[in-house]
C-alpha cells in the first residue's frame, strides 16, 4: 500500500489508515515464520516539511518454528511504533557513497514521493521477532545424534565423550551449576 506524499502535502492534515495486511502485501512467509491471520494495523501518517512521521500500532499472530525442536508454535506481536522517513538522498552515479551519522540510523527513506506502508509494517514485525524463537523455555530440543525430539522422551543414543579441548569448559559448567 503506497502513500502519495504529494497528496499528503495537499491534504495539509494527517492521514489515518486502519487496515489489515495479508501475506501478499507483507511478504513475510519464510521457512521459520508465517502469518496465522492478516496483520492488523492502525497508522497515522503526517508530514513535517519533507519528513514523513508514521505513528502506529501493529498486531500480528504468527506461526513460528522453534529453533530447538523445530516444531511450529504461535507467537503474538503487539507493538506501538514511531518512525521517521526522509526523502531518499539523490546520488549522482551508481555506486557513489553517501555518509550517515549514528543518529541517521533510526531514519528511513522514501523515493519518488511515495512511502510503502506495507514495508513499514513488515519491518516492525521483523524487528519484533526473537532471534532464536523457542516454543517454551524448558524445550530440550533434538538429539544431536539421531534427531529424536527430547521433549517426548530420551533416546537410546550413546553419548559421545567430550572433546578433550573442551573439557575445561565442561568443568566450568559443572562448577557454575553447583553454585546455583
Secondary structure as the mmCIF struct_conf table of DSSP 4:
data_model
#
loop_
_struct_conf.conf_type_id
_struct_conf.id
_struct_conf.beg_label_comp_id
_struct_conf.beg_label_asym_id
_struct_conf.beg_label_seq_id
_struct_conf.end_label_comp_id
_struct_conf.end_label_asym_id
_struct_conf.end_label_seq_id
STRN STRN1 UNK A 2 UNK A 4
HELX_RH_AL_P HELX_RH_AL_P1 UNK A 5 UNK A 11
TURN_TY1_P TURN_TY1_P1 UNK A 12 UNK A 12
BEND BEND1 UNK A 13 UNK A 13
STRN STRN2 UNK A 15 UNK A 21
HELX_RH_AL_P HELX_RH_AL_P2 UNK A 23 UNK A 26
BEND BEND2 UNK A 31 UNK A 32
STRN STRN3 UNK A 33 UNK A 35
BEND BEND3 UNK A 36 UNK A 37
HELX_LH_PP_P HELX_LH_PP_P1 UNK A 38 UNK A 38
STRN STRN4 UNK A 39 UNK A 48
TURN_TY1_P TURN_TY1_P2 UNK A 49 UNK A 50
STRN STRN5 UNK A 51 UNK A 65
TURN_TY1_P TURN_TY1_P3 UNK A 67 UNK A 69
STRN STRN6 UNK A 72 UNK A 87
HELX_LH_PP_P HELX_LH_PP_P2 UNK A 88 UNK A 90
BEND BEND4 UNK A 92 UNK A 93
TURN_TY1_P TURN_TY1_P4 UNK A 94 UNK A 95
HELX_RH_3T_P HELX_RH_3T_P1 UNK A 102 UNK A 106
STRN STRN7 UNK A 107 UNK A 110
STRN STRN8 UNK A 111 UNK A 111
TURN_TY1_P TURN_TY1_P5 UNK A 112 UNK A 113
STRN STRN9 UNK A 114 UNK A 116
HELX_RH_AL_P HELX_RH_AL_P3 UNK A 117 UNK A 128
BEND BEND5 UNK A 129 UNK A 129
TURN_TY1_P TURN_TY1_P6 UNK A 131 UNK A 132
BEND BEND6 UNK A 135 UNK A 136
TURN_TY1_P TURN_TY1_P7 UNK A 137 UNK A 138
STRN STRN10 UNK A 142 UNK A 142
TURN_TY1_P TURN_TY1_P8 UNK A 144 UNK A 146
STRN STRN11 UNK A 149 UNK A 149
TURN_TY1_P TURN_TY1_P9 UNK A 150 UNK A 151
BEND BEND7 UNK A 152 UNK A 152
HELX_LH_PP_P HELX_LH_PP_P3 UNK A 157 UNK A 163
HELX_RH_3T_P HELX_RH_3T_P2 UNK A 164 UNK A 166
HELX_RH_AL_P HELX_RH_AL_P4 UNK A 167 UNK A 179
#
